[in-house]
Amino acid sequence: MREAFLLEKLNERRDQQAFRKLKRVVGLVDFCSNDYLGLAGKHSGFGQPLVSHGSTGSRLLTGNSTEAEELESQIADFHQAEAALLFNSGYDANLGLLSAVPRKADHIFYDQLSHASIRDGVRLSFAQSTSFRHNDMDDLEKKLSLHAGEGEKFVVTETVFSMDGDFCPLERLSVVCNRYNAHLILDEAHALGVVGNSGIGLSQSMELHDKCFARVYTFGKAAGAHGAAIAGSATLKDFLINFSRPFIYTTALPPAAILAVKRAYELFPTLANERNNLSMLIRSFQQAELKYEKLLSSTAIQGIIVPGNDAVKEVAMKIREKGMDVRPILYPTVPKGRERLRIVLHSFNTAAELGQLIACLQ
Ligand SMILES: Cc1ncc(COP(=O)(O)O)c(C=O)c1O
């Protein structure tokens, strides 16, 4: 990875004696945490947590733990990355990455269907930004060529799109990024746990993870938990610890959340049957003849286009009256005329349940 621009700023911090490092403090009297009444129980005489499982502070103060550091190593190993850093949510991870890394002279290129957390990260960044047409590599290439020669370039996209359920064209994307020396950032939120052997996600399943500058994994989807991690180089991790405000200035994930994520990562390799069930349901749904346009998707996220906010709300209501929870996605979340039912398939949905849903759409 070309990371001289990160090292430059980290070295400045070192020269100013202001380099931030995660530490673990044990055996000292607590005059530091925010656990004013001792209810989190970590350092107080209560011994046991009385109310919650709070982490008592930010990672750089009292919120760091052996469990958090071990989870980061486990995640880095699982995702074949040099390092990983936890964030409190996927929203925070995208914000924390995009607001901190690209500088004023740099340029971010992002898919026009990117999740709000990517867009908000782009808006918080001082870098210039340009969107490219959804999954359109010619458009991306055209836009990259228009900005050749300017600072660092970053291309951000999702591996599985949250509203359409389609994959990004990762092979071409990595070729184009390589051609224009652009750093590739992937949000694997909807791929983790479900795509590839052991649920490793799209980039590793295509053996393209080494082409990525950073990968974002969120735990609120297939991991059934909460939080997120950014996987990348050790330098990137140091950089985020030093400059990413959504990492620095917030209370760390509580121990219970960390343990839940650890368990999910242990379980992922054992869930081949669940992933197979899910694939079977996806295939049946894709093969069904429906009276509405169905988006092409080989992932758990399926879109049925019902143009018009009122029309899509009515279809969703009728399905809900039959006991099935589907939600309408309205304009302006999606473009006018592309309002849709967003159907999410799960390994635990039965063939009979899917049949009932399909019947409602025929
Ligand atoms: C692609 C994508 N990235 C990031 C997020 C945000 O993740 P979280 O819910 O953990 O904040 C989501 C969640 O909706 C998402 O779909």
The ligand as a MOL file (V3000), in Angstrom:
LIG
                    3D

  0  0  0     0  0            999 V3000
M  V30 BEGIN CTAB
M  V30 COUNTS 16 16 0 0 0
M  V30 BEGIN ATOM
M  V30 1 C -23.7130 -0.4970 3.4890 0
M  V30 2 C -23.8730 -0.0550 4.9000 0
M  V30 3 N -22.8360 0.5230 5.5320 0
M  V30 4 C -22.9280 0.9300 6.8060 0
M  V30 5 C -24.0940 0.7890 7.5200 0
M  V30 6 C -24.1790 1.2980 8.9170 0
M  V30 7 O -23.9760 0.2670 9.8340 0
M  V30 8 P -24.4910 0.3890 11.3190 0
M  V30 9 O -25.9350 0.0690 11.3180 0
M  V30 10 O -23.6490 -0.5730 12.0840 0
M  V30 11 O -24.2460 1.8060 11.7590 0
M  V30 12 C -25.1920 0.1510 6.9220 0
M  V30 13 C -26.4230 -0.0480 7.7050 0
M  V30 14 O -27.5220 0.1510 7.3250 0
M  V30 15 C -25.0920 -0.2520 5.5690 0
M  V30 16 O -26.1410 -0.8060 4.9310 0
M  V30 END ATOM
M  V30 BEGIN BOND
M  V30 1 1 1 2
M  V30 2 1 2 3
M  V30 3 2 2 15
M  V30 4 2 3 4
M  V30 5 1 4 5
M  V30 6 1 5 6
M  V30 7 2 5 12
M  V30 8 1 6 7
M  V30 9 1 7 8
M  V30 10 2 8 9
M  V30 11 1 8 10
M  V30 12 1 8 11
M  V30 13 1 12 13
M  V30 14 1 12 15
M  V30 15 2 13 14
M  V30 16 1 15 16
M  V30 END BOND
M  V30 END CTAB
M  END
